Amino acid sequence: MVAAKGVIRNSILVLEQDDISRYEGRDVIVTFLDRRQEKEGGVDLDRFVIPYDRGTDPDEYIKELRQNDRI
């Protein structure tokens, strides 16, 4: 039994694994994942994020939250 990852190009399944020759002539089951392959580069998520100091000093951040949570 073997699991291999691949992509369909021009109605041909292109596998990313080279050592499947020993399985020549065997029955296979192919599962299609219902998602598209991401393009290289993808979306620059940092473009949509506002930088803040919460991660630099978490103790100080929590202390400020607690001090300022009273009406």
Buried (B, 14 or more C-beta within 10 A) or exposed (E): EEEBEEEEEEEEEEEEEEEEEEEEEEEEEEEEEEEEEEEEEEEEEEEEEEEEEEEEEEEEBEEEEEEEEEE
